[in-house]
Amino acid sequence: MRKRGYGLVIAASALAAPFALALPWLHAGAHATPALKEVVFAPHRAVYDLSLDRAQSGSGVTGVTGRIVYELTGNACEGYAQSMRFVTQTVNQDGDVQTTDLRTSSWEEVPARRLRFSTSTYQNELPGEQTQGVANRAQGNGPATVELARPEKREIKIPGNIYFPIQHSMAIIQAARAGRTILAADLFDGSETGDKVYATSTAIGRETKPGSGAVVSLAKGVADLDRVLSWPISVSYFPAGQQQGDAIPLYEMSYRFHDNGVTSSLRINHGDFAIAGELKELTYFEASPCKSTAP
C-alpha cells in the first residue's frame, strides 16, 4: 500500500461517511438498491484525535498525532455538504516532523446528479496540491462529465457506473440493512488531481443493535450514539480497472458506521503503517429545511 498524505477524501467520504470520505458501494452495473427505508443522514460535526496504531520497522514512521474535524450539513431533499480538516504530524526515524494539512469541501445533490468538490493540501504550512471542479450527469447513476478548474481547466469524461461519496455511503447503509456482507463499487470523489476513479470493495460486518454494543466513547456528545444501529465496515481502495483478486489495495479504511451517517472507531491502513482515529466530540445540527433550489 502507498502513503497518500492521509488524503482520503473519503475518506471524507467514509465519514459521511470519513470520514466521509469518504467515503463507497454497489458494483458498476448493479445500481439498484433494496427497497428499504430511505437513508437520511444526521447533520453533525465530529472531531477525531489521531494516533499511530502500528508501524513496520521499514516504514520510516515512528509517531503520528493529529486531528480530524468533519462536518456534514444539508438534507435529503436538495443534497448534503461535507467539509473536513485533516491535520497530521508525522515523525520519522530521524526525529524529523512533517505536518500535513488537508482541507476538503464538497456538495452533492440527492439523487447524485451533481458533485462540487474542492481540496487543498499544505505540507509544513506550504501550499501543495489544489483541486476544484464539478461533476455532472443526467441521472443519479452511470458516467459523468467533470469540469475541472484546478489544477488546470479541462473537461474529463468518467465512464462506467460510478458512485459519488454521499451516494456511496447511502448504498453502504442500504446494503447493511439488507444483510449484505460484500459491496463493490467504482467511486469518484474528486480527490488527488480530480480525475481519479477508485475501485472499492466494502466488507460489512454483523449489525450492532441499539444499546447492545460496547460504549463507543465517553467523549462529549457521543453517549447517545450507542443507541443507534451500526455495522463494522472495512473499505479497500484499488486503482480503477485493476483485477482485485490477491492485489494489494492502495489503502484500507475501517470504521463503525452508524445508521445516521456518523462514523466512529476509525482506522486508516497504509500497509506499512496505520493510524487510528478516536471520536472525541460529536455535535448534531438541526437539519436545514427543504428548498425549491439546490445551494
N, C-alpha and C positions, 0 to 999 in steps of 0.2 A: 504494500500500500504506500501511497505517496503522501508527503506532508503538503497541506494546502493552506497554510497560514490560518488554519481553523476556519476558513471561509466557506462554510456550508450554508449558503443562502437557503435553507432549508431547513439545510439545517433550519434556518429561519423557518423554512417550510415545515420542518418537523415540529417546531414549537407551536405551530398553529394547529398547530403542528409540530424549527426549534426555528419547536425551535426553528415553527416552523416551525424554516425551514421552514421548512423545511419542504416540508418538508417539505407523496409517492404511493402505487395504485394499480388499477386494473390494467391488464396487458393490452397492448395495441390490438385493436380488432375485437376486444371483448369489453366494450364500454358500457354495456347495460348493467345496472346495479340492482340488487334485490329491492322489491317494492316494500321497503321498510319505512319507519317513521323518518321524517325529514331531519337531516343533520343541521343543528343550529349551534354555532359556537358562541361562547360567552365572551364578550369584550373584556379584556383584562390586561394588567401589567404583571409580568413575572420577572423576578430577579434571581439569578443563579450565581453562586460562588463556584469558581473553577479551581481544580487542583489536579496534580499529576496522579493518575490512577496506577499506571505502571510504565516502565521503560526498559527496553532491552539494552544490554551493555553497549552495543554498537550504535545506538540511536543518536548519541550525542546530546540527549536531553537528560538533565538531572533534576529539573524542577519546573513546574508550571503553576502560576497563580493568575487569577483574573476574575472577570465578572461579565455576565450577560444581562442586559436589560432588554426585555422583549415586550412589545405592546401590540394588541390586536383590537381594532375598533371597527365599527360599521354594523351591518345587519345582513340577514339572508335575503333581503329584497333587492338591494342595489349592488351589494358587494362588501368585501372586507378589506381594510387597510392593515398592513403589517409594518412595523419598524423594529429594528434591532441594533443595539450597540454591543459589540463583541470584542472585549479588550483582554489580551493575554500578555503576560510577561514570562518569557521562556529563558531558562538558564542552561547554558551548555557546560560541557565538562571542564572548560577553562574558566568558568565563573562569569562569562560574558552574558549580559542580559539583552534580549531583543523584545521590544514592545510592539505588538501588532494590534491595530485598532481598525476593526471592520464595522462599517456603518451601512445598513441597508434599509430600504423602504420600498413598499410596493402597494398597489391597489389592484384587486382582482374582481371583476364583475361576476355575479352569480345569475345565470349559469356562466361557465368560463369561456366567454367570447372575447374578453379583452383583459390584458395584463400590462400594467405600467410598472416599471422597475427602475431602481437606481441603487448603485453600490459604489462605495468609496473605501479604499484601503490606505492606511497610513502605517509606515514602518519607522519606528523610533521617531515619531512625530513628523516624518517627512511624507508628503503625499505620494501615493503609488498608483495602482490601477483605479480607473473610474469607468463605470459602465452605466449607461442610461438609455432607455428605449421603451417601446410599446409593442406588444404582440396582439394581433387581431385575427379573428376568423369569423365566419358567417354563423357558426353554431358552436355549441359547447363541447365539441369533440372534433377529432380529425386534425389535419395540418393547420399551420398558422403562418402568417407573414409578420416578420419582425422589422420594425423601423428603428434602427439604432441611431442615437445622437452622439453617443460616446462608446468606445474610444475614438470612433470615426463614424461619419454619417454614411450609412449604407443600408440596403434592404436585403433581408435574408429570408429564404423560404425554408421553413421547418416541416419536413414531410412526416407522414405517419400519423397515428392516433396518439398525440401527445397529451400529457396532463399538465395543467398549471398547478402551482403549490396548494392553494386552498382546495381546489378540486381534488387534488391527490389526497389531502388529509381527510376530506369528507368520504372519499372512496375507502380509505383505510377503516374509518369508523363503520361504514356500511358493511364492509366485508367482515369486520369483527363481530358486529351484531348478528350477522347471518351465520356465524360459526365457522367461517373460512379460516384456514391456517396459513395459506400462502397467497401472496398477491404480487403480480409482476406488472410493471408499467414503465413507459418511457416518459421522463419528466423534463420539462423546460421551466426554469425559474429565473432566467436572466443573469445567472451568476457567471463569474470569470469574465470572458470577453463578450458575453451576451449572445453567443451563437452555439452554445454547447447544449446537447441533449444527453441525459443520463439514463441508462437502462437500470431500473431498480428492481430489487427483489425484497419483498417485505414478509417477514415471518411474524405471525400473530399468535401469542400465547393464550392460555386459558384465562377467561374473564375473572375479574375480582368483583364480586357484588358489593354494593354499598354497605359499609360498616363491617365487612368480613375480612379485610386485609390489614396488614400492619400499618401503623400510623405513618403517613408519608413524611411528616416533619412537624416539629413543634414551633416552626418559624412563624412570623407574623402573617396572619390571614390564611394559613394553609390548612387549619384543622378541618374545615368543612369539606375539603377535597376528598377526605376519606369516605364521604357519603356519596361519592359519585362513581358510577360504574367505570371500570378501567380495564386495560389489557397491557401486558408487556409486549413491546414492539421492537423489532430489530430490522433496520433497513440497510441493505448493501447497495452501493453505487458502483456501476460499471460504465466504461465507455459505451456509447450508443453503438449498436450493431455487433458488439462482441459476444461471441458464444460463451455463456457463463460457465456451465459445467463446473470444472475444477478451477476456473480462473480466480485469481485473487482480486477482490474488489479494490477500487481506489480508496475507499474508506467505508466504515460502518457506523451507523448511529443506532443506539438502543436507548429506550426510554419507556416510562409508563405513560400511556396515552389515555386520558380521561374523556368520557363521553361528551363533555362540554368543551373540548378542544384544548384543555390545559395539559401541559407536559411536566412530568416530574421524573426524578431518578435518571438523569441524563448521563450518557456515556458516549464519547466520540473516539473511535478506534482508528488510528492511522497506521496500524500494523506494528511498527517497532516501538510505538508508544501510544498511550491512550490517556485522555483526560476525562474527569468526572465533573458533572455539574449538579450541585445540590440546590434545590429550590429553597430560597431563604425568605422570600416575601411574595405574596400574591394579593393583588388588589383587583376587585371586579369593578367594571364601569357599567353605567346604565346604558343599555342598548340604544343606539340612535334610531329615531323614528324613520319609517319608510317614506321616501320622497318619490316624486314622479320622474326625476332625472338623477343619473349617477353623478358622483363627485368628479 
